[in-house]
Amino acid sequence: ANTAVAKLSKEGADRRGVVTTDYSARAEFDRFSRLAEIMNKLVRLFHLRHQFRGFYEDSKQSEAVKKNLQKINMLAG
């Protein structure tokens, strides 16, 4: 069993011999770019959420301003 494990680890398989891990520059680059893609998506989502929250708060504020103007007009009228 030990020799089989040693052979597998030499071939670049992990110790269980289930997943082969590719440490070539290409594989590293692929992993990194996949991670960067995910990070970009997360950042975009947070940005959109922030924008939407700002828009929502602005619309609520403008509603409040309209109501106040209506009150002022009623009082003045």
Z-matrix of the N, CA and C atoms (Angstrom, degrees):
N
C 1 1.465
C 2 1.515 1 110.63
N 3 1.343 2 116.29 1 -41.18
C 4 1.464 3 119.79 2 -178.55
C 5 1.518 4 112.37 3 -62.94
N 6 1.330 5 116.04 4 -40.74
C 7 1.466 6 118.51 5 -179.18
C 8 1.528 7 110.42 6 -66.01
N 9 1.329 8 116.05 7 -37.31
C 10 1.469 9 119.41 8 178.68
C 11 1.523 10 110.03 9 -63.39
N 12 1.334 11 116.11 10 -42.70
C 13 1.464 12 120.49 11 178.82
C 14 1.518 13 109.98 12 -63.95
N 15 1.328 14 116.39 13 -43.52
C 16 1.467 15 120.39 14 179.63
C 17 1.524 16 109.96 15 -61.17
N 18 1.339 17 116.22 16 -42.85
C 19 1.460 18 120.51 17 179.70
C 20 1.530 19 110.35 18 -62.41
N 21 1.329 20 116.09 19 -45.16
C 22 1.460 21 120.35 20 179.62
C 23 1.522 22 111.08 21 -61.44
N 24 1.337 23 116.38 22 -43.28
C 25 1.466 24 118.61 23 -178.21
C 26 1.525 25 110.46 24 -66.88
N 27 1.335 26 117.14 25 -31.57
C 28 1.470 27 119.47 26 175.64
C 29 1.528 28 110.56 27 -66.76
N 30 1.322 29 116.29 28 -36.02
C 31 1.468 30 120.49 29 -178.25
C 32 1.526 31 112.38 30 -74.40
N 33 1.331 32 116.42 31 -4.93
C 34 1.460 33 118.94 32 178.89
C 35 1.515 34 112.57 33 93.01
N 36 1.340 35 116.83 34 12.11
C 37 1.465 36 119.27 35 173.62
C 38 1.519 37 107.38 36 -83.19
N 39 1.322 38 116.76 37 158.91
C 40 1.459 39 116.11 38 177.32
C 41 1.519 40 108.35 39 -78.77
N 42 1.321 41 117.94 40 175.60
C 43 1.467 42 121.02 41 -170.00
C 44 1.525 43 113.35 42 -60.50
N 45 1.321 44 117.97 43 -29.88
C 46 1.463 45 119.09 44 179.03
C 47 1.521 46 111.06 45 -78.80
N 48 1.325 47 116.11 46 -16.99
C 49 1.456 48 119.31 47 179.61
C 50 1.519 49 112.41 48 77.45
N 51 1.328 50 117.02 49 17.46
C 52 1.461 51 120.00 50 -178.46
C 53 1.516 52 109.93 51 -95.57
N 54 1.326 53 115.74 52 -52.09
C 55 1.456 54 120.60 53 -175.25
C 56 1.517 55 108.94 54 -106.80
N 57 1.317 56 116.91 55 125.27
C 58 1.459 57 118.16 56 174.38
C 59 1.519 58 107.16 57 -86.29
N 60 1.326 59 115.54 58 130.69
C 61 1.465 60 119.38 59 -179.52
C 62 1.512 61 108.35 60 -103.33
N 63 1.301 62 115.20 61 122.36
C 64 1.458 63 121.76 62 -178.33
C 65 1.520 64 108.33 63 -95.42
N 66 1.333 65 116.91 64 114.19
C 67 1.462 66 120.12 65 -178.71
C 68 1.527 67 112.31 66 -101.29
N 69 1.329 68 116.33 67 19.77
C 70 1.462 69 118.56 68 178.59
C 71 1.524 70 109.28 69 -69.51
N 72 1.311 71 115.91 70 159.16
C 73 1.467 72 121.14 71 -179.00
C 74 1.528 73 110.25 72 -59.19
N 75 1.327 74 115.73 73 -38.37
C 76 1.468 75 120.51 74 -179.46
C 77 1.533 76 110.83 75 -61.24
N 78 1.326 77 115.99 76 -46.92
C 79 1.463 78 120.33 77 -179.23
C 80 1.526 79 110.51 78 -64.14
N 81 1.331 80 116.13 79 -41.74
C 82 1.468 81 120.25 80 177.90
C 83 1.525 82 109.57 81 -59.74
N 84 1.334 83 115.96 82 -44.23
C 85 1.465 84 120.75 83 -179.54
C 86 1.527 85 110.48 84 -62.47
N 87 1.343 86 116.17 85 -43.44
C 88 1.471 87 120.31 86 178.65
C 89 1.519 88 111.38 87 -59.94
N 90 1.345 89 115.20 88 -45.96
C 91 1.468 90 119.20 89 179.14
C 92 1.513 91 110.65 90 -60.83
N 93 1.334 92 115.67 91 -44.68
C 94 1.464 93 120.05 92 -177.91
C 95 1.523 94 111.00 93 -64.18
N 96 1.338 95 116.88 94 -43.17
C 97 1.469 96 118.99 95 -177.98
C 98 1.524 97 110.97 96 -68.61
N 99 1.345 98 116.45 97 -33.04
C 100 1.463 99 118.98 98 176.04
C 101 1.530 100 110.04 99 -64.84
N 102 1.325 101 115.70 100 -42.64
C 103 1.465 102 120.65 101 177.90
C 104 1.527 103 110.52 102 -62.51
N 105 1.330 104 116.10 103 -43.70
C 106 1.468 105 120.61 104 179.83
C 107 1.528 106 110.52 105 -61.80
N 108 1.333 107 116.53 106 -40.16
C 109 1.470 108 121.27 107 177.60
C 110 1.522 109 110.75 108 -58.92
N 111 1.335 110 115.40 109 -47.54
C 112 1.466 111 120.59 110 -179.52
C 113 1.520 112 110.27 111 -61.69
N 114 1.336 113 116.71 112 -43.58
C 115 1.463 114 120.79 113 179.59
C 116 1.528 115 110.27 114 -61.28
N 117 1.330 116 116.70 115 -44.06
C 118 1.468 117 120.95 116 178.50
C 119 1.522 118 111.18 117 -58.81
N 120 1.337 119 115.87 118 -43.56
C 121 1.467 120 119.56 119 179.86
C 122 1.518 121 110.78 120 -62.62
N 123 1.347 122 116.11 121 -42.73
C 124 1.467 123 119.78 122 178.83
C 125 1.520 124 110.95 123 -61.55
N 126 1.332 125 115.85 124 -46.00
C 127 1.466 126 120.07 125 -179.74
C 128 1.522 127 110.03 126 -60.25
N 129 1.344 128 116.09 127 -43.69
C 130 1.461 129 120.42 128 179.81
C 131 1.527 130 110.90 129 -61.69
N 132 1.342 131 115.87 130 -42.08
C 133 1.464 132 119.72 131 179.06
C 134 1.521 133 111.41 132 -61.90
N 135 1.342 134 116.07 133 -45.98
C 136 1.462 135 119.21 134 179.68
C 137 1.521 136 110.69 135 -62.87
N 138 1.332 137 115.65 136 -39.98
C 139 1.464 138 120.51 137 179.86
C 140 1.530 139 110.17 138 -62.48
N 141 1.336 140 116.03 139 -46.49
C 142 1.463 141 120.64 140 178.99
C 143 1.517 142 110.82 141 -61.00
N 144 1.337 143 115.56 142 -42.85
C 145 1.461 144 119.68 143 -179.50
C 146 1.522 145 110.10 144 -61.59
N 147 1.323 146 115.18 145 -42.45
C 148 1.464 147 120.80 146 179.86
C 149 1.530 148 110.14 147 -63.28
N 150 1.336 149 115.90 148 -45.50
C 151 1.467 150 120.75 149 179.03
C 152 1.522 151 110.38 150 -60.33
N 153 1.332 152 115.53 151 -45.00
C 154 1.459 153 119.58 152 -177.73
C 155 1.520 154 110.21 153 -63.84
N 156 1.356 155 116.42 154 -42.41
C 157 1.455 156 119.42 155 179.84
C 158 1.524 157 110.16 156 -61.84
N 159 1.329 158 116.60 157 -41.67
C 160 1.461 159 121.13 158 177.81
C 161 1.515 160 111.10 159 -60.54
N 162 1.326 161 115.66 160 -44.96
C 163 1.466 162 121.28 161 179.46
C 164 1.523 163 110.36 162 -61.61
N 165 1.331 164 115.80 163 -43.88
C 166 1.466 165 121.59 164 -179.30
C 167 1.528 166 110.42 165 -62.61
N 168 1.341 167 116.27 166 -45.81
C 169 1.467 168 120.05 167 179.95
C 170 1.525 169 110.70 168 -64.57
N 171 1.341 170 116.76 169 -40.80
C 172 1.469 171 120.58 170 178.01
C 173 1.523 172 110.60 171 -59.67
N 174 1.337 173 116.55 172 -44.02
C 175 1.468 174 119.38 173 -178.21
C 176 1.528 175 110.33 174 -66.13
N 177 1.332 176 116.64 175 -37.64
C 178 1.475 177 119.16 176 177.26
C 179 1.523 178 110.26 177 -64.60
N 180 1.334 179 115.89 178 -41.83
C 181 1.466 180 120.08 179 179.69
C 182 1.521 181 110.62 180 -63.55
N 183 1.330 182 116.67 181 -43.10
C 184 1.470 183 119.02 182 -178.95
C 185 1.529 184 110.32 183 -65.32
N 186 1.342 185 116.67 184 -34.43
C 187 1.471 186 119.95 185 174.67
C 188 1.522 187 109.86 186 -61.09
N 189 1.331 188 116.85 187 -45.27
C 190 1.466 189 121.64 188 -179.59
C 191 1.527 190 110.31 189 -62.43
N 192 1.337 191 116.10 190 -41.96
C 193 1.472 192 120.59 191 179.33
C 194 1.526 193 109.90 192 -62.28
N 195 1.345 194 116.80 193 -44.48
C 196 1.474 195 120.65 194 178.59
C 197 1.523 196 110.85 195 -57.95
N 198 1.343 197 115.95 196 -46.02
C 199 1.470 198 120.22 197 -179.18
C 200 1.523 199 110.56 198 -61.33
N 201 1.339 200 116.11 199 -42.92
C 202 1.468 201 119.74 200 179.25
C 203 1.524 202 111.07 201 -63.42
N 204 1.339 203 117.00 202 -41.53
C 205 1.467 204 120.79 203 178.02
C 206 1.528 205 110.41 204 -62.14
N 207 1.329 206 116.22 205 -41.96
C 208 1.469 207 119.98 206 178.11
C 209 1.529 208 110.51 207 -60.15
N 210 1.348 209 116.35 208 -44.08
C 211 1.470 210 120.46 209 178.34
C 212 1.527 211 110.71 210 -60.11
N 213 1.342 212 115.40 211 -45.56
C 214 1.471 213 120.27 212 -179.39
C 215 1.526 214 109.98 213 -61.33
N 216 1.346 215 116.24 214 -44.91
C 217 1.469 216 120.44 215 178.64
C 218 1.522 217 111.33 216 -60.71
N 219 1.334 218 116.26 217 -42.03
C 220 1.463 219 119.84 218 179.25
C 221 1.531 220 110.58 219 -63.07
N 222 1.340 221 115.12 220 -43.26
C 223 1.469 222 119.46 221 -179.98
C 224 1.529 223 110.80 222 -65.92
N 225 1.333 224 115.46 223 -41.57
C 226 1.469 225 120.26 224 -178.35
C 227 1.527 226 109.99 225 -70.82
N 228 1.347 227 115.69 226 -38.60
C 229 1.459 228 120.36 227 -178.14
C 230 1.518 229 109.19 228 -72.42
